[in-house]
C-alpha cells in the first residue's frame, strides 16, 4: 500500500486552498474508489484531506419548485432511501440501488460516485499494461484487447474506456447541475458538460481543476421525472458494473408519448445523453408498444473493433491455447475474472470459466 498522511478539514475555503496549492493532496470522503485506485497504484497521492467534517454538505433538500438538492457528502444509501427523491425522481433512487453492494452504498458519497474512474482492466492493472490514462503516450491496450465492456460511442484511438457510474446516467437524463466551489467562487456545471470524452487527453475524466470541490448536485423539476426508470444489464444480478444501462423518463398523454428523456451508461467515456435530434419515440396504439427510430446525427461512429456489446472473441491469445488466437467454441468466454497465483492472487481479467469443474474439463479436452 502506498504510504500517505491523513488530515481533516473543517472549513471549505481552507480545504479548497490546500487542494489548489498542493498537487500531491487529494480529497477523500467515503474512499470506496480512491483507496482502490491507491491499491492498484493508479493514483498515488501523498496526502489525503478528509472532507467529511465540512458543514452542510450531506443534506438532502427538497426544493419548493419540485427539484432536489443533494449534498456531495450525502451517502448513496441515504439518498436512495430519501422519500422525496424516491417520489420525485425514481430513476435516481433506482440507479443508486443498482450500484455497488449495500455496504459500499452505506459508505460511498454522491460527489465521489460521479467522479469514480473507469473499471477498465488495463487501467487498473498495476503490472504495467499500456494505458494512456495511467501513462500518457503509452497506448491503449484495450483498443485491440479485451474490450467487451468498453466504449461504442465517443471513443478515440487514445482510449476506449467507459464511465462506471450508474448514478451519473440518471443525473444526465434529468439534466442535473453540479455545484462546484473553487478558487474563484461558486459555479454551476450542467451535468452533460461535467464529464469529458477522451480525445487526446484521456487522463482527464471531468472538467474539474485543482482547488475545485463539489458542494452539491441539484436535480431540477421536470414533467417526465415522476414516470422514470433505470434499467441495467450486467453479467450477474448483484454488485456488477453495467454492460449497458439506460435511464428513461417519459411524459404521457393518454397512450401517446409527449416527451422523453434518455441517457445510456456503459457505452462511452461519459454518460451518453440521447437528445430528440437523434432519437424519436412513437407509441403505437394498435400494438401497444414503443417504437424507436434512430436518425442520422453527428454522434461519433461506433468503434470498428467493437461492433456491439455482445460476447466478441478477444484479439488476445487464449490462456488455454497458449500462443494462438482461439477460434473454437469451447474456449470462447466473456470477460471473467479469476486469480493467478503467479501474480500473488491479484484479480485479473482473463479468458476462462469461473467454475473449477469447467476449467478442468477443458484441460482434459485439450
C-alpha positions as CSV (number, residue, x, y, z in Angstrom):
1,X,0.0,0.0,0.0
2,X,1.2,3.4,-0.9
3,X,2.1,5.4,2.3
4,X,0.2,8.7,2.8
5,X,-0.7,11.2,5.6
6,X,-4.2,12.0,6.6
7,X,-5.6,15.3,7.9
8,X,-9.2,16.5,8.4
9,X,-10.8,19.7,7.0
10,X,-13.4,21.7,8.9
11,X,-13.5,24.8,6.6
12,X,-14.4,24.6,2.9
13,X,-12.2,27.7,2.0
14,X,-9.2,26.2,3.7
15,X,-9.8,22.8,2.1
16,X,-10.0,24.4,-1.4
17,X,-6.9,26.5,-0.8
18,X,-4.9,23.4,0.3
19,X,-6.0,21.3,-2.7
20,X,-5.2,24.1,-5.1
21,X,-1.7,24.7,-3.6
22,X,-0.6,21.0,-3.2
23,X,-0.7,18.8,-6.3
24,X,0.0,15.7,-4.1
25,X,-3.1,16.2,-2.0
26,X,-6.5,14.5,-2.7
27,X,-9.9,14.9,-1.1
28,X,-11.3,11.8,0.5
29,X,-14.9,11.2,1.7
30,X,-16.1,7.6,1.6
31,X,-12.9,6.4,-0.1
32,X,-14.5,3.5,-1.8
33,X,-12.9,4.3,-5.2
34,X,-9.8,6.3,-4.1
35,X,-8.4,3.6,-1.8
36,X,-8.9,1.0,-4.6
37,X,-7.0,3.3,-7.0
38,X,-4.2,3.6,-4.5
39,X,-4.0,-0.2,-4.1
40,X,-3.8,-0.5,-7.8
41,X,-1.2,2.3,-7.9
42,X,-3.4,4.2,-10.4
43,X,-3.4,7.1,-8.0
44,X,-0.6,7.8,-5.6
45,X,-1.4,11.0,-3.5
46,X,1.0,11.7,-0.7
47,X,-1.6,13.5,1.4
48,X,-5.3,12.8,1.9
49,X,-7.7,15.5,3.2
50,X,-10.8,14.1,4.9
51,X,-13.7,16.4,4.0
52,X,-16.5,14.6,5.9
53,X,-16.4,17.3,8.6
54,X,-17.3,20.1,6.2
55,X,-20.7,21.6,7.2
56,X,-24.0,21.3,5.3
57,X,-22.6,19.1,2.6
58,X,-24.5,15.9,3.5
59,X,-28.0,17.4,3.4
60,X,-30.8,16.1,1.1
61,X,-33.1,19.0,0.5
62,X,-36.4,19.0,-1.4
63,X,-36.7,22.3,-3.3
64,X,-40.1,24.1,-3.4
65,X,-40.3,24.1,-7.2
66,X,-40.1,20.3,-7.3
67,X,-36.4,19.6,-7.6
68,X,-34.0,18.2,-5.1
69,X,-30.5,19.4,-3.9
70,X,-28.2,16.6,-2.8
71,X,-25.1,17.4,-0.8
72,X,-21.9,16.0,-2.2
73,X,-21.2,14.2,1.1
74,X,-24.6,12.5,1.3
75,X,-24.2,8.7,1.3
76,X,-25.7,6.7,-1.6
77,X,-27.9,4.6,0.7
78,X,-29.3,7.7,2.3
79,X,-30.2,9.3,-1.0
80,X,-31.8,6.1,-2.3
81,X,-33.9,5.8,0.8
82,X,-35.0,9.5,0.9
83,X,-38.8,9.8,0.5
84,X,-38.7,12.9,-1.7
85,X,-36.0,11.5,-4.0
86,X,-38.0,8.3,-4.5
87,X,-41.2,10.2,-5.1
88,X,-39.9,12.9,-7.4
89,X,-37.0,11.1,-9.2
90,X,-37.5,7.3,-9.0
91,X,-34.8,6.9,-11.7
92,X,-32.2,8.4,-9.3
93,X,-33.2,6.1,-6.4
94,X,-33.2,3.0,-8.7
95,X,-29.8,3.9,-10.2
96,X,-28.3,4.1,-6.7
97,X,-29.8,0.8,-5.6
98,X,-28.4,-0.9,-8.8
99,X,-25.0,0.4,-7.9
100,X,-22.4,-1.5,-5.8
101,X,-23.3,-3.5,-2.7
102,X,-25.2,-2.4,0.4
103,X,-22.0,-2.0,2.4
104,X,-20.4,0.2,-0.2
105,X,-23.6,2.3,-0.6
106,X,-23.5,3.0,3.1
107,X,-20.0,4.5,2.8
108,X,-19.8,6.0,-0.7
109,X,-20.6,9.7,-1.2
110,X,-22.6,11.2,-4.0
111,X,-19.7,13.5,-5.1
112,X,-17.3,10.6,-5.1
113,X,-19.7,8.4,-7.1
114,X,-19.9,10.8,-10.1
115,X,-16.1,11.2,-10.0
116,X,-15.2,7.5,-9.9
117,X,-12.7,6.3,-12.5
118,X,-13.1,3.6,-15.1
119,X,-13.0,-0.1,-14.3
120,X,-11.0,-0.9,-17.5
121,X,-8.8,-3.8,-16.5
122,X,-5.8,-2.3,-18.3
123,X,-6.2,0.9,-16.3
124,X,-6.5,-1.0,-13.0
125,X,-3.6,-3.3,-13.8
126,X,-0.5,-2.3,-11.8
127,X,1.8,-4.6,-13.7
128,X,2.2,-2.0,-16.5
129,X,-0.2,-2.6,-19.3
130,X,-0.3,0.1,-22.0
131,X,-2.8,2.7,-20.8
132,X,-2.9,6.3,-21.8
133,X,-4.9,7.1,-18.7
134,X,-2.1,5.9,-16.4
135,X,0.9,6.7,-18.6
136,X,0.2,9.3,-21.3
137,X,1.6,8.2,-24.7
138,X,1.9,4.5,-23.8
139,X,-1.0,3.5,-25.9
140,X,-4.3,1.8,-25.3
141,X,-4.1,-2.0,-24.8
142,X,-7.9,-2.3,-24.8
143,X,-8.2,-0.9,-28.3
144,X,-7.2,-4.4,-29.7
145,X,-7.5,-6.3,-26.5
146,X,-10.3,-7.3,-24.1
147,X,-12.9,-4.7,-24.9
148,X,-16.3,-6.2,-24.4
149,X,-17.1,-3.7,-21.7
150,X,-15.7,-0.7,-23.5
151,X,-17.0,2.2,-25.4
152,X,-19.0,2.1,-28.6
153,X,-19.6,5.9,-28.7
154,X,-17.3,8.9,-28.3
155,X,-14.1,6.8,-28.1
156,X,-10.8,7.8,-29.6
157,X,-7.6,6.0,-30.5
158,X,-6.2,7.1,-27.2
159,X,-8.9,5.5,-25.0
160,X,-12.0,3.3,-25.3
161,X,-12.7,3.2,-21.5
162,X,-16.3,3.7,-20.2
163,X,-17.6,5.6,-17.2
164,X,-18.7,3.2,-14.5
165,X,-21.2,5.3,-12.6
166,X,-24.9,4.3,-12.6
167,X,-26.0,7.4,-10.8
168,X,-24.3,9.6,-13.4
169,X,-26.6,8.1,-16.1
170,X,-29.7,9.0,-14.2
171,X,-28.4,12.5,-13.5
172,X,-27.6,13.0,-17.1
173,X,-31.1,12.1,-18.2
174,X,-32.5,14.5,-15.6
175,X,-30.2,17.4,-16.8
176,X,-28.8,17.8,-13.3
177,X,-26.4,20.6,-12.3
178,X,-23.1,20.1,-10.4
179,X,-22.5,22.9,-8.0
180,X,-18.7,23.4,-7.6
181,X,-16.8,25.7,-5.2
182,X,-13.4,26.8,-6.5
183,X,-10.7,29.3,-6.1
184,X,-12.7,32.0,-7.9
185,X,-16.1,31.2,-6.2
186,X,-19.1,29.0,-7.0
187,X,-20.0,27.9,-10.5
188,X,-22.7,25.7,-11.9
189,X,-21.8,22.9,-14.4
190,X,-24.6,21.2,-16.4
191,X,-24.2,17.5,-15.9
192,X,-23.9,16.9,-19.6
193,X,-20.7,19.0,-19.6
194,X,-19.2,17.6,-16.4
195,X,-17.5,14.5,-17.8
196,X,-15.2,14.6,-20.8
197,X,-14.7,12.4,-23.9
198,X,-11.2,11.0,-24.1
199,X,-10.0,12.8,-27.2
200,X,-6.2,13.1,-26.9
201,X,-6.3,13.7,-23.2
202,X,-7.9,10.6,-21.7
203,X,-6.2,11.1,-18.3
204,X,-8.8,13.8,-17.6
205,X,-12.2,12.3,-16.8
206,X,-14.0,15.6,-16.0
207,X,-13.7,19.4,-16.1
208,X,-12.6,19.9,-12.5
209,X,-9.3,21.6,-11.8
210,X,-7.1,21.8,-8.8
211,X,-8.9,23.6,-6.0
212,X,-12.4,22.6,-7.2
213,X,-14.7,21.0,-4.6
214,X,-18.1,19.5,-5.5
215,X,-20.6,21.0,-3.0
216,X,-23.9,19.6,-4.2
217,X,-25.9,18.3,-7.1
218,X,-29.2,19.9,-8.0
219,X,-31.8,17.9,-9.9
220,X,-34.3,20.3,-11.4
221,X,-38.0,19.6,-11.6
222,X,-39.3,18.3,-15.0
223,X,-42.5,16.8,-16.2
224,X,-41.0,13.4,-17.1
225,X,-39.3,12.7,-13.8
226,X,-42.2,11.0,-12.0
227,X,-42.5,8.4,-14.7
228,X,-38.9,7.4,-14.9
229,X,-37.0,4.1,-14.7
230,X,-33.4,2.8,-14.6
231,X,-32.6,-0.4,-16.5
232,X,-29.2,-2.1,-16.1
233,X,-27.9,-5.2,-18.0
234,X,-25.0,-6.9,-16.3
235,X,-23.2,-10.3,-16.1
236,X,-24.5,-11.1,-12.7
237,X,-27.5,-9.9,-10.6
238,X,-25.6,-8.2,-7.8
239,X,-22.6,-5.9,-7.5
240,X,-21.5,-5.7,-11.1
241,X,-20.8,-2.8,-13.4
242,X,-23.1,-2.3,-16.4
243,X,-22.6,-4.0,-19.7
244,X,-25.1,-1.3,-20.8
245,X,-27.7,0.7,-18.9
246,X,-30.4,3.2,-19.7
247,X,-32.2,5.9,-17.7
248,X,-35.5,6.7,-19.2
249,X,-38.3,9.2,-18.3
250,X,-41.4,10.0,-20.2
251,X,-44.4,12.3,-20.2
252,X,-47.6,10.6,-21.4
253,X,-50.8,12.0,-22.9
254,X,-53.1,9.0,-22.7
255,X,-51.3,6.4,-24.8
256,X,-49.1,9.0,-26.6
257,X,-45.6,9.9,-25.5
258,X,-45.4,13.6,-25.5
259,X,-41.7,13.9,-24.4
260,X,-38.9,11.6,-23.3
261,X,-35.5,11.8,-21.7
262,X,-32.9,9.1,-22.3
263,X,-29.3,8.5,-21.2
264,X,-27.2,5.4,-21.6
265,X,-24.4,4.1,-19.5
266,X,-21.6,1.6,-20.1
267,X,-21.2,2.7,-23.7
268,X,-18.9,5.8,-23.6
269,X,-16.3,7.7,-21.6
270,X,-19.2,9.7,-20.1
271,X,-23.0,9.2,-19.7
272,X,-24.4,9.2,-23.2
273,X,-27.3,11.5,-23.4
274,X,-29.7,10.9,-26.3
275,X,-31.3,14.1,-27.5
276,X,-34.6,14.4,-29.5
277,X,-32.4,15.2,-32.6
278,X,-31.0,11.7,-32.7
279,X,-33.9,9.6,-31.3
280,X,-37.7,9.8,-31.7
281,X,-40.3,7.7,-29.9
282,X,-43.7,6.8,-31.1
283,X,-46.4,5.0,-29.1
284,X,-48.2,2.6,-31.4
285,X,-51.7,2.1,-30.0
286,X,-52.5,-0.9,-32.2
287,X,-49.6,-3.0,-31.0
288,X,-49.3,-1.4,-27.5
289,X,-45.5,-1.0,-27.8
290,X,-43.0,1.8,-28.0
291,X,-41.1,2.1,-31.3
292,X,-37.9,4.0,-31.7
293,X,-36.4,5.2,-35.0
294,X,-32.8,6.5,-34.9
295,X,-31.8,9.2,-37.3
296,X,-28.5,10.4,-38.6
297,X,-26.7,12.6,-36.1
298,X,-23.3,14.0,-35.5
299,X,-22.5,11.3,-32.9
300,X,-19.1,9.6,-33.3
301,X,-19.3,6.3,-35.2
302,X,-19.2,3.0,-33.3
303,X,-15.7,1.5,-32.9
304,X,-14.8,-0.8,-35.8
305,X,-13.3,-3.3,-33.3
306,X,-16.4,-3.3,-31.1
307,X,-19.3,-4.0,-33.3
308,X,-21.7,-4.5,-30.4
309,X,-21.7,-5.1,-26.7
310,X,-22.1,-8.9,-27.3
311,X,-19.6,-11.6,-26.4
312,X,-17.0,-10.9,-29.0
313,X,-13.9,-13.0,-29.2
314,X,-10.9,-11.2,-27.9
315,X,-7.8,-10.4,-30.1
316,X,-5.6,-11.6,-27.2
317,X,-4.3,-15.2,-27.2
318,X,-6.4,-17.6,-25.2
319,X,-4.9,-18.6,-21.9
320,X,-5.7,-22.3,-22.7
321,X,-4.5,-22.2,-26.3
322,X,-1.2,-20.5,-25.5
323,X,0.2,-18.6,-28.5
324,X,-2.6,-19.0,-31.0
325,X,-5.7,-16.9,-31.0
326,X,-8.7,-19.1,-30.3
327,X,-11.4,-19.8,-32.9
328,X,-13.2,-22.6,-31.2
329,X,-16.3,-22.6,-29.1
330,X,-15.0,-24.5,-26.1
331,X,-12.7,-21.7,-25.0
332,X,-14.9,-18.8,-26.1
333,X,-16.0,-16.9,-23.0
334,X,-17.0,-13.4,-21.9
335,X,-14.7,-11.2,-19.7
336,X,-14.5,-13.1,-16.4
337,X,-12.1,-12.9,-13.5
338,X,-10.1,-15.4,-11.7
339,X,-7.0,-15.5,-9.5
340,X,-3.5,-16.2,-10.9
341,X,-1.2,-17.5,-8.2
342,X,1.8,-16.3,-10.2
343,X,0.7,-12.7,-9.6
344,X,0.0,-13.0,-5.9
345,X,-3.7,-13.8,-6.2
346,X,-4.5,-10.4,-7.8
347,X,-7.7,-10.4,-9.7
348,X,-7.1,-10.1,-13.4
349,X,-9.5,-10.0,-16.4
350,X,-8.7,-13.2,-18.3
351,X,-10.3,-15.8,-20.5
352,X,-11.5,-18.8,-18.5
353,X,-14.5,-20.1,-16.7
354,X,-15.2,-19.3,-13.1
355,X,-16.0,-22.8,-12.1
356,X,-13.1,-25.2,-11.5
357,X,-15.0,-28.1,-13.0
358,X,-15.3,-26.3,-16.3
359,X,-11.6,-25.4,-16.4
360,X,-10.7,-29.0,-15.6
361,X,-12.9,-30.4,-18.3
362,X,-11.4,-28.0,-20.9
363,X,-7.9,-29.0,-20.0
364,X,-8.9,-32.7,-20.4
365,X,-10.2,-32.0,-23.9
366,X,-7.0,-30.1,-24.8
